[in-house]
Amino acid sequence: MSSRDRRRFFLLFAILMALLFAGGVTGYVLDFRHQKVCVGGKNPLAQSTDELGQVTYLCPGGVTVTQGLVP
């Protein structure tokens, strides 16, 4: 493989990785931007960190949830 072919390969590979990254970020933003932590789309009353370092939220009604886990 010549140096020109190697350069072309790495350039195409970098472009592909950039496109995949941009697609992943776009997919995340479009999928998760409207999700709320608390039931009914209400805002949490308080936020804290548990023993494992995960962020926990106190929702109205006394329900405690971690992000991504809606009761």
All heavy atoms as TSV, in Angstrom:
chain	resi	resn	atom	element	x	y	z
A	1	MET	N	N	0.846	-1.158	0.000
A	1	MET	CA	C	0.000	0.000	0.000
A	1	MET	C	C	0.903	1.237	0.000
A	1	MET	O	O	1.759	1.401	0.856
A	1	MET	CB	C	-0.892	-0.039	1.258
A	1	MET	CG	C	-1.798	1.137	1.383
A	1	MET	SD	S	-2.816	1.110	2.888
A	1	MET	CE	C	-4.263	0.318	2.284
A	2	SER	N	N	0.669	2.098	-0.944
A	2	SER	CA	C	1.505	3.289	-1.058
A	2	SER	C	C	1.103	4.330	-0.012
A	2	SER	O	O	0.050	4.242	0.607
A	2	SER	CB	C	1.381	3.882	-2.464
A	2	SER	OG	O	0.106	4.454	-2.638
A	3	SER	N	N	1.951	5.315	0.173
A	3	SER	CA	C	1.661	6.349	1.169
A	3	SER	C	C	0.438	7.175	0.758
A	3	SER	O	O	-0.315	7.635	1.615
A	3	SER	CB	C	2.863	7.257	1.370
A	3	SER	OG	O	3.176	7.932	0.172
A	4	ARG	N	N	0.219	7.320	-0.532
A	4	ARG	CA	C	-0.954	8.054	-1.001
A	4	ARG	C	C	-2.235	7.290	-0.670
A	4	ARG	O	O	-3.218	7.874	-0.217
A	4	ARG	CB	C	-0.846	8.283	-2.502
A	4	ARG	CG	C	-1.988	9.081	-3.064
A	4	ARG	CD	C	-1.803	9.353	-4.525
A	4	ARG	NE	N	-2.915	10.137	-5.039
A	4	ARG	CZ	C	-3.121	10.364	-6.296
A	4	ARG	NH1	N	-2.300	9.894	-7.192
A	4	ARG	NH2	N	-4.146	11.078	-6.678
A	5	ASP	N	N	-2.218	5.975	-0.894
A	5	ASP	CA	C	-3.384	5.155	-0.556
A	5	ASP	C	C	-3.619	5.140	0.955
A	5	ASP	O	O	-4.766	5.183	1.405
A	5	ASP	CB	C	-3.197	3.729	-1.052
A	5	ASP	CG	C	-3.234	3.625	-2.569
A	5	ASP	OD1	O	-3.819	4.526	-3.210
A	5	ASP	OD2	O	-2.669	2.652	-3.105
A	6	ARG	N	N	-2.573	5.064	1.723
A	6	ARG	CA	C	-2.688	5.056	3.178
A	6	ARG	C	C	-3.281	6.379	3.668
A	6	ARG	O	O	-4.155	6.399	4.527
A	6	ARG	CB	C	-1.308	4.829	3.801
A	6	ARG	CG	C	-1.360	4.459	5.249
A	6	ARG	CD	C	0.008	4.078	5.798
A	6	ARG	NE	N	0.635	3.058	4.986
A	6	ARG	CZ	C	1.889	3.116	4.514
A	6	ARG	NH1	N	2.659	4.134	4.804
A	6	ARG	NH2	N	2.376	2.151	3.774
A	7	ARG	N	N	-2.827	7.483	3.120
A	7	ARG	CA	C	-3.340	8.803	3.471
A	7	ARG	C	C	-4.826	8.913	3.110
A	7	ARG	O	O	-5.632	9.422	3.897
A	7	ARG	CB	C	-2.542	9.872	2.744
A	7	ARG	CG	C	-2.682	11.235	3.353
A	7	ARG	CD	C	-1.781	12.276	2.683
A	7	ARG	NE	N	-0.425	11.790	2.435
A	7	ARG	CZ	C	0.221	11.902	1.285
A	7	ARG	NH1	N	-0.345	12.518	0.261
A	7	ARG	NH2	N	1.445	11.440	1.144
A	8	ARG	N	N	-5.189	8.423	1.947
A	8	ARG	CA	C	-6.588	8.455	1.503
A	8	ARG	C	C	-7.456	7.607	2.428
A	8	ARG	O	O	-8.549	8.013	2.815
A	8	ARG	CB	C	-6.699	7.958	0.064
A	8	ARG	CG	C	-8.132	8.020	-0.448
A	8	ARG	CD	C	-8.247	7.560	-1.866
A	8	ARG	NE	N	-7.552	8.517	-2.732
A	8	ARG	CZ	C	-7.089	8.225	-3.934
A	8	ARG	NH1	N	-7.232	7.011	-4.420
A	8	ARG	NH2	N	-6.497	9.139	-4.659
A	9	PHE	N	N	-6.955	6.431	2.803
A	9	PHE	CA	C	-7.692	5.549	3.702
A	9	PHE	C	C	-7.948	6.242	5.052
A	9	PHE	O	O	-9.065	6.246	5.556
A	9	PHE	CB	C	-6.927	4.239	3.933
A	9	PHE	CG	C	-7.491	3.410	5.044
A	9	PHE	CD1	C	-8.642	2.674	4.847
A	9	PHE	CD2	C	-6.881	3.386	6.286
A	9	PHE	CE1	C	-9.180	1.924	5.878
A	9	PHE	CE2	C	-7.406	2.647	7.319
A	9	PHE	CZ	C	-8.561	1.904	7.115
A	10	PHE	N	N	-6.911	6.833	5.644
A	10	PHE	CA	C	-7.072	7.477	6.939
A	10	PHE	C	C	-7.965	8.707	6.849
A	10	PHE	O	O	-8.716	9.009	7.787
A	10	PHE	CB	C	-5.718	7.835	7.552
A	10	PHE	CG	C	-5.015	6.632	8.121
A	10	PHE	CD1	C	-3.786	6.243	7.628
A	10	PHE	CD2	C	-5.595	5.878	9.130
A	10	PHE	CE1	C	-3.141	5.137	8.141
A	10	PHE	CE2	C	-4.963	4.776	9.651
A	10	PHE	CZ	C	-3.728	4.399	9.164
A	11	LEU	N	N	-7.923	9.417	5.762
A	11	LEU	CA	C	-8.802	10.561	5.573
A	11	LEU	C	C	-10.257	10.111	5.498
A	11	LEU	O	O	-11.126	10.676	6.171
A	11	LEU	CB	C	-8.416	11.347	4.318
A	11	LEU	CG	C	-9.289	12.562	4.003
A	11	LEU	CD1	C	-9.147	13.606	5.093
A	11	LEU	CD2	C	-8.920	13.139	2.655
A	12	LEU	N	N	-10.531	9.083	4.705
A	12	LEU	CA	C	-11.896	8.559	4.597
A	12	LEU	C	C	-12.367	7.981	5.931
A	12	LEU	O	O	-13.525	8.148	6.312
A	12	LEU	CB	C	-11.977	7.516	3.493
A	12	LEU	CG	C	-11.832	8.049	2.069
A	12	LEU	CD1	C	-11.805	6.901	1.069
A	12	LEU	CD2	C	-12.956	9.012	1.740
A	13	PHE	N	N	-11.462	7.317	6.639
A	13	PHE	CA	C	-11.806	6.763	7.944
A	13	PHE	C	C	-12.154	7.879	8.932
A	13	PHE	O	O	-13.130	7.779	9.676
A	13	PHE	CB	C	-10.636	5.925	8.477
A	13	PHE	CG	C	-10.919	5.255	9.776
A	13	PHE	CD1	C	-11.737	4.148	9.840
A	13	PHE	CD2	C	-10.364	5.746	10.953
A	13	PHE	CE1	C	-12.007	3.530	11.044
A	13	PHE	CE2	C	-10.619	5.138	12.160
A	13	PHE	CZ	C	-11.437	4.020	12.215
A	14	ALA	N	N	-11.395	8.958	8.946
A	14	ALA	CA	C	-11.668	10.092	9.831
A	14	ALA	C	C	-12.999	10.759	9.487
A	14	ALA	O	O	-13.765	11.130	10.385
A	14	ALA	CB	C	-10.530	11.105	9.758
A	15	ILE	N	N	-13.291	10.879	8.201
A	15	ILE	CA	C	-14.567	11.463	7.778
A	15	ILE	C	C	-15.723	10.575	8.218
A	15	ILE	O	O	-16.740	11.057	8.723
A	15	ILE	CB	C	-14.572	11.708	6.256
A	15	ILE	CG1	C	-13.615	12.843	5.900
A	15	ILE	CG2	C	-15.980	12.013	5.754
A	15	ILE	CD1	C	-13.380	13.020	4.411
A	16	LEU	N	N	-15.581	9.270	8.057
A	16	LEU	CA	C	-16.618	8.326	8.476
A	16	LEU	C	C	-16.846	8.409	9.984
A	16	LEU	O	O	-17.988	8.447	10.443
A	16	LEU	CB	C	-16.229	6.897	8.072
A	16	LEU	CG	C	-17.193	5.809	8.534
A	16	LEU	CD1	C	-18.537	5.985	7.864
A	16	LEU	CD2	C	-16.610	4.448	8.252
A	17	MET	N	N	-15.781	8.463	10.758
A	17	MET	CA	C	-15.916	8.553	12.219
A	17	MET	C	C	-16.588	9.866	12.622
A	17	MET	O	O	-17.422	9.892	13.526
A	17	MET	CB	C	-14.552	8.442	12.899
A	17	MET	CG	C	-13.920	7.073	12.820
A	17	MET	SD	S	-14.912	5.812	13.629
A	17	MET	CE	C	-15.475	4.879	12.226
A	18	ALA	N	N	-16.267	10.953	11.957
A	18	ALA	CA	C	-16.897	12.245	12.251
A	18	ALA	C	C	-18.390	12.209	11.924
A	18	ALA	O	O	-19.213	12.736	12.688
A	18	ALA	CB	C	-16.206	13.361	11.470
A	19	LEU	N	N	-18.750	11.576	10.815
A	19	LEU	CA	C	-20.161	11.450	10.459
A	19	LEU	C	C	-20.920	10.582	11.447
A	19	LEU	O	O	-22.049	10.903	11.835
A	19	LEU	CB	C	-20.304	10.892	9.041
A	19	LEU	CG	C	-19.937	11.847	7.907
A	19	LEU	CD1	C	-19.968	11.104	6.568
A	19	LEU	CD2	C	-20.881	13.035	7.887
A	20	LEU	N	N	-20.314	9.484	11.874
A	20	LEU	CA	C	-20.952	8.619	12.864
A	20	LEU	C	C	-21.124	9.345	14.203
A	20	LEU	O	O	-22.158	9.227	14.862
A	20	LEU	CB	C	-20.148	7.341	13.056
A	20	LEU	CG	C	-20.228	6.329	11.926
A	20	LEU	CD1	C	-19.255	5.181	12.166
A	20	LEU	CD2	C	-21.642	5.804	11.784
A	21	PHE	N	N	-20.127	10.096	14.602
A	21	PHE	CA	C	-20.214	10.859	15.841
A	21	PHE	C	C	-21.330	11.900	15.752
A	21	PHE	O	O	-22.149	12.028	16.663
A	21	PHE	CB	C	-18.874	11.543	16.135
A	21	PHE	CG	C	-18.896	12.388	17.362
A	21	PHE	CD1	C	-18.848	11.813	18.620
A	21	PHE	CD2	C	-18.973	13.759	17.265
A	21	PHE	CE1	C	-18.887	12.601	19.760
A	21	PHE	CE2	C	-18.993	14.556	18.393
A	21	PHE	CZ	C	-18.955	13.967	19.645
A	22	ALA	N	N	-21.362	12.644	14.665
A	22	ALA	CA	C	-22.394	13.665	14.482
A	22	ALA	C	C	-23.787	13.028	14.455
A	22	ALA	O	O	-24.735	13.576	15.019
A	22	ALA	CB	C	-22.137	14.456	13.208
A	23	GLY	N	N	-23.913	11.885	13.820
A	23	GLY	CA	C	-25.194	11.185	13.791
A	23	GLY	C	C	-25.625	10.727	15.167
A	23	GLY	O	O	-26.804	10.798	15.525
A	24	GLY	N	N	-24.686	10.247	15.963
A	24	GLY	CA	C	-25.000	9.822	17.322
A	24	GLY	C	C	-25.438	10.976	18.198
A	24	GLY	O	O	-26.402	10.868	18.963
A	25	VAL	N	N	-24.757	12.086	18.097
A	25	VAL	CA	C	-25.126	13.272	18.883
A	25	VAL	C	C	-26.505	13.768	18.453
A	25	VAL	O	O	-27.351	14.089	19.287
A	25	VAL	CB	C	-24.066	14.384	18.731
A	25	VAL	CG1	C	-24.557	15.703	19.313
A	25	VAL	CG2	C	-22.767	13.962	19.388
A	26	THR	N	N	-26.751	13.810	17.169
A	26	THR	CA	C	-28.046	14.256	16.656
A	26	THR	C	C	-29.162	13.325	17.118
A	26	THR	O	O	-30.224	13.779	17.551
A	26	THR	CB	C	-28.024	14.334	15.120
A	26	THR	OG1	O	-26.977	15.218	14.719
A	26	THR	CG2	C	-29.353	14.819	14.573
A	27	GLY	N	N	-28.928	12.032	17.036
A	27	GLY	CA	C	-29.926	11.062	17.497
A	27	GLY	C	C	-30.225	11.205	18.970
A	27	GLY	O	O	-31.380	11.130	19.402
A	28	TYR	N	N	-29.199	11.418	19.778
A	28	TYR	CA	C	-29.403	11.607	21.217
A	28	TYR	C	C	-30.234	12.852	21.489
A	28	TYR	O	O	-31.180	12.813	22.277
A	28	TYR	CB	C	-28.060	11.713	21.926
A	28	TYR	CG	C	-28.186	11.998	23.395
A	28	TYR	CD1	C	-28.473	10.982	24.289
A	28	TYR	CD2	C	-28.049	13.287	23.875
A	28	TYR	CE1	C	-28.610	11.239	25.631
A	28	TYR	CE2	C	-28.190	13.563	25.214
A	28	TYR	CZ	C	-28.470	12.535	26.103
A	28	TYR	OH	O	-28.609	12.803	27.422
A	29	VAL	N	N	-29.890	13.945	20.836
A	29	VAL	CA	C	-30.602	15.198	21.069
A	29	VAL	C	C	-32.061	15.063	20.652
A	29	VAL	O	O	-32.973	15.490	21.376
A	29	VAL	CB	C	-29.924	16.362	20.317
A	29	VAL	CG1	C	-30.804	17.597	20.295
A	29	VAL	CG2	C	-28.584	16.671	20.953
A	30	LEU	N	N	-32.321	14.468	19.516
A	30	LEU	CA	C	-33.694	14.342	19.039
A	30	LEU	C	C	-34.514	13.372	19.869
A	30	LEU	O	O	-35.720	13.539	20.025
A	30	LEU	CB	C	-33.697	13.908	17.572
A	30	LEU	CG	C	-33.160	14.931	16.580
A	30	LEU	CD1	C	-33.141	14.337	15.177
A	30	LEU	CD2	C	-33.964	16.213	16.615
A	31	ASP	N	N	-33.873	12.344	20.438
A	31	ASP	CA	C	-34.604	11.329	21.183
A	31	ASP	C	C	-34.837	11.724	22.627
A	31	ASP	O	O	-35.895	11.465	23.183
A	31	ASP	CB	C	-33.851	9.999	21.128
A	31	ASP	CG	C	-34.668	8.853	21.680
A	31	ASP	OD1	O	-35.903	8.874	21.541
A	31	ASP	OD2	O	-34.075	7.924	22.257
A	32	PHE	N	N	-33.870	12.357	23.282
A	32	PHE	CA	C	-33.958	12.578	24.713
A	32	PHE	C	C	-34.246	14.006	25.144
A	32	PHE	O	O	-34.413	14.256	26.325
A	32	PHE	CB	C	-32.657	12.122	25.386
A	32	PHE	CG	C	-32.465	10.643	25.343
A	32	PHE	CD1	C	-31.499	10.092	24.528
A	32	PHE	CD2	C	-33.257	9.814	26.099
A	32	PHE	CE1	C	-31.328	8.723	24.485
A	32	PHE	CE2	C	-33.093	8.447	26.060
A	32	PHE	CZ	C	-32.124	7.900	25.252
A	33	ARG	N	N	-34.327	14.948	24.244
A	33	ARG	CA	C	-34.485	16.339	24.676
A	33	ARG	C	C	-35.857	16.615	25.265
A	33	ARG	O	O	-36.016	17.551	26.035
A	33	ARG	CB	C	-34.198	17.295	23.532
A	33	ARG	CG	C	-35.236	17.266	22.442
A	33	ARG	CD	C	-34.921	18.285	21.376
A	33	ARG	NE	N	-35.879	18.169	20.294
A	33	ARG	CZ	C	-35.904	18.924	19.256
A	33	ARG	NH1	N	-35.017	19.870	19.142
A	33	ARG	NH2	N	-36.801	18.764	18.327
A	34	HIS	N	N	-36.874	15.819	24.920
A	34	HIS	CA	C	-38.214	16.061	25.428
A	34	HIS	C	C	-38.560	15.173	26.614
A	34	HIS	O	O	-39.636	15.314	27.174
A	34	HIS	CB	C	-39.256	15.863	24.319
A	34	HIS	CG	C	-39.112	16.837	23.197
A	34	HIS	ND1	N	-39.242	18.198	23.362
A	34	HIS	CD2	C	-38.828	16.664	21.895
A	34	HIS	CE1	C	-39.059	18.814	22.214
A	34	HIS	NE2	N	-38.800	17.913	21.300
A	35	GLN	N	N	-37.684	14.265	26.997
A	35	GLN	CA	C	-37.976	13.394	28.124
A	35	GLN	C	C	-37.797	14.129	29.438
A	35	GLN	O	O	-36.848	14.870	29.622
A	35	GLN	CB	C	-37.074	12.159	28.101
A	35	GLN	CG	C	-37.427	11.197	27.007
A	35	GLN	CD	C	-36.616	9.919	27.125
A	35	GLN	OE1	O	-35.750	9.795	27.970
A	35	GLN	NE2	N	-36.918	8.972	26.279
A	36	LYS	N	N	-38.719	13.934	30.333
A	36	LYS	CA	C	-38.657	14.533	31.660
A	36	LYS	C	C	-38.314	13.440	32.666
A	36	LYS	O	O	-38.607	12.271	32.461
A	36	LYS	CB	C	-39.991	15.172	32.029
A	36	LYS	CG	C	-40.413	16.275	31.080
A	36	LYS	CD	C	-39.516	17.480	31.219
A	36	LYS	CE	C	-39.982	18.589	30.297
A	36	LYS	NZ	N	-39.180	19.756	30.359
A	37	VAL	N	N	-37.713	13.834	33.768
A	37	VAL	CA	C	-37.307	12.873	34.788
A	37	VAL	C	C	-38.505	12.420	35.599
A	37	VAL	O	O	-38.669	11.241	35.871
A	37	VAL	CB	C	-36.228	13.502	35.705
A	37	VAL	CG1	C	-35.894	12.576	36.838
A	37	VAL	CG2	C	-34.991	13.815	34.906
A	38	CYS	N	N	-39.355	13.343	35.982
A	38	CYS	CA	C	-40.503	13.015	36.829
A	38	CYS	C	C	-41.727	12.683	35.978
A	38	CYS	O	O	-41.858	13.115	34.833
A	38	CYS	CB	C	-40.824	14.184	37.752
A	38	CYS	SG	S	-39.502	14.540	38.918
A	39	VAL	N	N	-42.634	11.926	36.593
A	39	VAL	CA	C	-43.864	11.518	35.916
A	39	VAL	C	C	-44.700	12.749	35.591
A	39	VAL	O	O	-44.778	13.683	36.389
A	39	VAL	CB	C	-44.659	10.545	36.810
A	39	VAL	CG1	C	-45.988	10.196	36.169
A	39	VAL	CG2	C	-43.855	9.289	37.054
A	40	GLY	N	N	-45.311	12.761	34.439
A	40	GLY	CA	C	-46.171	13.860	34.037
A	40	GLY	C	C	-45.423	15.085	33.556
A	40	GLY	O	O	-46.016	16.137	33.387
A	41	GLY	N	N	-44.107	14.972	33.369
A	41	GLY	CA	C	-43.329	16.090	32.872
A	41	GLY	C	C	-43.082	17.175	33.904
A	41	GLY	O	O	-42.690	18.280	33.549
A	42	LYS	N	N	-43.290	16.853	35.185
A	42	LYS	CA	C	-43.072	17.849	36.237
A	42	LYS	C	C	-41.588	17.983	36.524
A	42	LYS	O	O	-40.809	17.055	36.335
A	42	LYS	CB	C	-43.818	17.443	37.502
A	42	LYS	CG	C	-45.320	17.385	37.313
A	42	LYS	CD	C	-46.012	16.945	38.565
A	42	LYS	CE	C	-47.511	16.823	38.321
A	42	LYS	NZ	N	-48.187	16.276	39.491
A	43	ASN	N	N	-41.195	19.149	37.021
A	43	ASN	CA	C	-39.810	19.387	37.391
A	43	ASN	C	C	-39.510	18.782	38.756
A	43	ASN	O	O	-40.364	18.796	39.643
A	43	ASN	CB	C	-39.512	20.885	37.425
A	43	ASN	CG	C	-39.558	21.501	36.048
A	43	ASN	OD1	O	-39.200	20.863	35.068
A	43	ASN	ND2	N	-40.006	22.735	35.970
A	44	PRO	N	N	-38.292	18.262	38.944
A	44	PRO	CA	C	-37.947	17.719	40.257
A	44	PRO	C	C	-37.843	18.825	41.311
A	44	PRO	O	O	-37.516	19.967	41.012
A	44	PRO	CB	C	-36.582	17.052	40.031
A	44	PRO	CG	C	-36.097	17.501	38.715
A	44	PRO	CD	C	-37.240	18.080	37.958
A	45	LEU	N	N	-38.134	18.444	42.562
A	45	LEU	CA	C	-38.075	19.397	43.666
A	45	LEU	C	C	-36.658	19.555	44.192
A	45	LEU	O	O	-36.291	20.629	44.656
A	45	LEU	CB	C	-38.993	18.933	44.801
A	45	LEU	CG	C	-40.473	18.758	44.437
A	45	LEU	CD1	C	-41.231	18.144	45.605
A	45	LEU	CD2	C	-41.078	20.088	44.037
A	46	ALA	N	N	-35.869	18.459	44.154
A	46	ALA	CA	C	-34.499	18.495	44.667
A	46	ALA	C	C	-33.653	17.501	43.890
A	46	ALA	O	O	-34.158	16.591	43.243
A	46	ALA	CB	C	-34.478	18.159	46.150
A	47	GLN	N	N	-32.350	17.673	43.986
A	47	GLN	CA	C	-31.391	16.816	43.281
A	47	GLN	C	C	-30.247	16.497	44.247
A	47	GLN	O	O	-29.777	17.367	44.970
A	47	GLN	CB	C	-30.864	17.564	42.061
A	47	GLN	CG	C	-29.749	16.903	41.334
A	47	GLN	CD	C	-29.279	17.745	40.160
A	47	GLN	OE1	O	-30.007	18.551	39.623
A	47	GLN	NE2	N	-28.035	17.558	39.766
A	48	SER	N	N	-29.819	15.223	44.263
A	48	SER	CA	C	-28.696	14.844	45.116
A	48	SER	C	C	-27.951	13.683	44.459
A	48	SER	O	O	-28.364	13.162	43.423
A	48	SER	CB	C	-29.187	14.442	46.510
A	48	SER	OG	O	-30.000	13.296	46.417
A	49	THR	N	N	-26.841	13.290	45.083
A	49	THR	CA	C	-26.035	12.179	44.580
A	49	THR	C	C	-26.112	11.028	45.574
A	49	THR	O	O	-25.973	11.235	46.784
A	49	THR	CB	C	-24.569	12.617	44.410
A	49	THR	OG1	O	-24.547	13.777	43.589
A	49	THR	CG2	C	-23.742	11.533	43.763
A	50	ASP	N	N	-26.335	9.796	45.078
A	50	ASP	CA	C	-26.400	8.646	45.975
A	50	ASP	C	C	-25.019	8.055	46.215
A	50	ASP	O	O	-24.007	8.601	45.790
A	50	ASP	CB	C	-27.386	7.600	45.457
A	50	ASP	CG	C	-26.958	6.942	44.164
A	50	ASP	OD1	O	-25.843	7.217	43.684
A	50	ASP	OD2	O	-27.729	6.133	43.630
A	51	GLU	N	N	-24.963	6.902	46.890
A	51	GLU	CA	C	-23.701	6.275	47.276
A	51	GLU	C	C	-22.849	5.854	46.075
A	51	GLU	O	O	-21.631	5.776	46.155
A	51	GLU	CB	C	-23.968	5.040	48.148
A	51	GLU	CG	C	-24.781	5.285	49.397
A	51	GLU	CD	C	-26.278	5.287	49.124
A	51	GLU	OE1	O	-26.743	4.533	48.245
A	51	GLU	OE2	O	-26.977	6.075	49.774
A	52	LEU	N	N	-23.489	5.549	44.974
A	52	LEU	CA	C	-22.776	5.082	43.785
A	52	LEU	C	C	-22.369	6.228	42.853
A	52	LEU	O	O	-21.789	5.993	41.806
A	52	LEU	CB	C	-23.632	4.081	43.011
A	52	LEU	CG	C	-24.022	2.820	43.785
A	52	LEU	CD1	C	-24.962	1.968	42.954
A	52	LEU	CD2	C	-22.791	2.036	44.180
A	53	GLY	N	N	-22.705	7.449	43.221
A	53	GLY	CA	C	-22.360	8.592	42.395
A	53	GLY	C	C	-23.406	8.952	41.359
A	53	GLY	O	O	-23.199	9.841	40.543
A	54	GLN	N	N	-24.547	8.261	41.378
A	54	GLN	CA	C	-25.615	8.575	40.437
A	54	GLN	C	C	-26.440	9.739	40.968
A	54	GLN	O	O	-26.647	9.876	42.170
A	54	GLN	CB	C	-26.525	7.370	40.231
A	54	GLN	CG	C	-25.861	6.212	39.537
A	54	GLN	CD	C	-26.826	5.050	39.370
A	54	GLN	OE1	O	-27.712	4.849	40.178
A	54	GLN	NE2	N	-26.636	4.282	38.307
A	55	VAL	N	N	-26.932	10.545	40.076
A	55	VAL	CA	C	-27.773	11.673	40.460
A	55	VAL	C	C	-29.179	11.157	40.692
A	55	VAL	O	O	-29.741	10.440	39.864
A	55	VAL	CB	C	-27.758	12.775	39.379
A	55	VAL	CG1	C	-28.693	13.908	39.752
A	55	VAL	CG2	C	-26.349	13.275	39.157
A	56	THR	N	N	-29.755	11.501	41.855
A	56	THR	CA	C	-31.130	11.134	42.170
A	56	THR	C	C	-31.959	12.404	42.264
A	56	THR	O	O	-31.473	13.466	42.653
A	56	THR	CB	C	-31.223	10.353	43.493
A	56	THR	OG1	O	-30.668	11.139	44.533
A	56	THR	CG2	C	-30.488	9.036	43.394
A	57	TYR	N	N	-33.226	12.294	41.913
A	57	TYR	CA	C	-34.131	13.432	41.906
A	57	TYR	C	C	-35.320	13.135	42.812
A	57	TYR	O	O	-35.843	12.025	42.808
A	57	TYR	CB	C	-34.648	13.707	40.490
A	57	TYR	CG	C	-33.560	14.044	39.514
A	57	TYR	CD1	C	-32.991	13.065	38.715
A	57	TYR	CD2	C	-33.093	15.340	39.399
A	57	TYR	CE1	C	-31.980	13.371	37.812
A	57	TYR	CE2	C	-32.088	15.657	38.506
A	57	TYR	CZ	C	-31.538	14.667	37.717
A	57	TYR	OH	O	-30.538	14.988	36.835
A	58	LEU	N	N	-35.742	14.135	43.565
A	58	LEU	CA	C	-36.945	14.037	44.381
A	58	LEU	C	C	-38.069	14.698	43.606
A	58	LEU	O	O	-38.054	15.906	43.352
A	58	LEU	CB	C	-36.752	14.732	45.726
A	58	LEU	CG	C	-37.973	14.763	46.638
A	58	LEU	CD1	C	-38.384	13.336	47.020
A	58	LEU	CD2	C	-37.699	15.588	47.875
A	59	CYS	N	N	-39.026	13.905	43.202
A	59	CYS	CA	C	-40.146	14.397	42.397
A	59	CYS	C	C	-41.325	14.719	43.298
A	59	CYS	O	O	-41.389	14.282	44.454
A	59	CYS	CB	C	-40.551	13.330	41.379
A	59	CYS	SG	S	-39.295	13.040	40.130
A	60	PRO	N	N	-42.293	15.483	42.775
A	60	PRO	CA	C	-43.506	15.752	43.548
A	60	PRO	C	C	-44.189	14.438	43.940
A	60	PRO	O	O	-44.178	13.469	43.187
A	60	PRO	CB	C	-44.382	16.554	42.576
A	60	PRO	CG	C	-43.410	17.173	41.626
A	60	PRO	CD	C	-42.284	16.190	41.506
A	61	GLY	N	N	-44.719	14.403	45.149
A	61	GLY	CA	C	-45.341	13.180	45.640
A	61	GLY	C	C	-44.364	12.331	46.435
A	61	GLY	O	O	-44.689	11.220	46.842
A	62	GLY	N	N	-43.133	12.803	46.620
A	62	GLY	CA	C	-42.156	12.076	47.425
A	62	GLY	C	C	-41.463	10.932	46.707
A	62	GLY	O	O	-40.790	10.130	47.338
A	63	VAL	N	N	-41.589	10.838	45.406
A	63	VAL	CA	C	-40.962	9.763	44.634
A	63	VAL	C	C	-39.516	10.158	44.300
A	63	VAL	O	O	-39.258	11.263	43.827
A	63	VAL	CB	C	-41.752	9.501	43.333
A	63	VAL	CG1	C	-41.094	8.408	42.509
A	63	VAL	CG2	C	-43.180	9.138	43.649
A	64	THR	N	N	-38.570	9.241	44.576
A	64	THR	CA	C	-37.173	9.471	44.255
A	64	THR	C	C	-36.815	8.632	43.044
A	64	THR	O	O	-37.055	7.428	43.021
A	64	THR	CB	C	-36.272	9.082	45.440
A	64	THR	OG1	O	-36.689	9.831	46.585
A	64	THR	CG2	C	-34.825	9.376	45.150
A	65	VAL	N	N	-36.240	9.252	42.026
A	65	VAL	CA	C	-35.877	8.539	40.795
A	65	VAL	C	C	-34.451	8.901	40.402
A	65	VAL	O	O	-33.924	9.929	40.802
A	65	VAL	CB	C	-36.823	8.881	39.624
A	65	VAL	CG1	C	-38.225	8.419	39.904
A	65	VAL	CG2	C	-36.804	10.341	39.293
A	66	THR	N	N	-33.833	8.004	39.620
A	66	THR	CA	C	-32.565	8.314	38.994
A	66	THR	C	C	-32.857	8.636	37.539
A	66	THR	O	O	-33.849	8.177	36.986
A	66	THR	CB	C	-31.565	7.154	39.080
A	66	THR	OG1	O	-32.154	6.003	38.495
A	66	THR	CG2	C	-31.200	6.860	40.506
A	67	GLN	N	N	-32.014	9.416	36.918
A	67	GLN	CA	C	-32.283	9.843	35.551
A	67	GLN	C	C	-32.365	8.634	34.635
A	67	GLN	O	O	-31.533	7.741	34.688
A	67	GLN	CB	C	-31.206	10.783	35.053
A	67	GLN	CG	C	-31.576	11.441	33.747
A	67	GLN	CD	C	-30.689	12.627	33.451
A	67	GLN	OE1	O	-29.799	12.947	34.202
A	67	GLN	NE2	N	-30.940	13.278	32.358
A	68	GLY	N	N	-33.383	8.616	33.797
A	68	GLY	CA	C	-33.596	7.529	32.850
A	68	GLY	C	C	-34.551	6.479	33.378
A	68	GLY	O	O	-35.042	5.669	32.636
A	69	LEU	N	N	-34.822	6.485	34.679
A	69	LEU	CA	C	-35.740	5.519	35.256
A	69	LEU	C	C	-36.981	6.251	35.767
A	69	LEU	O	O	-36.992	6.803	36.847
A	69	LEU	CB	C	-35.074	4.769	36.419
A	69	LEU	CG	C	-33.813	4.001	36.069
A	69	LEU	CD1	C	-33.196	3.420	37.336
A	69	LEU	CD2	C	-34.113	2.904	35.074
A	70	VAL	N	N	-38.013	6.258	34.950
A	70	VAL	CA	C	-39.248	6.937	35.316
A	70	VAL	C	C	-40.156	5.922	35.985
A	70	VAL	O	O	-40.405	4.853	35.408
A	70	VAL	CB	C	-39.936	7.555	34.085
A	70	VAL	CG1	C	-41.233	8.229	34.476
A	70	VAL	CG2	C	-39.007	8.541	33.406
A	71	PRO	N	N	-40.648	6.192	37.196
A	71	PRO	CA	C	-41.509	5.220	37.896
A	71	PRO	C	C	-42.845	5.060	37.218
A	71	PRO	O	O	-43.318	5.883	36.509
A	71	PRO	CB	C	-41.665	5.816	39.297
A	71	PRO	CG	C	-41.366	7.260	39.148
A	71	PRO	CD	C	-40.453	7.400	37.975
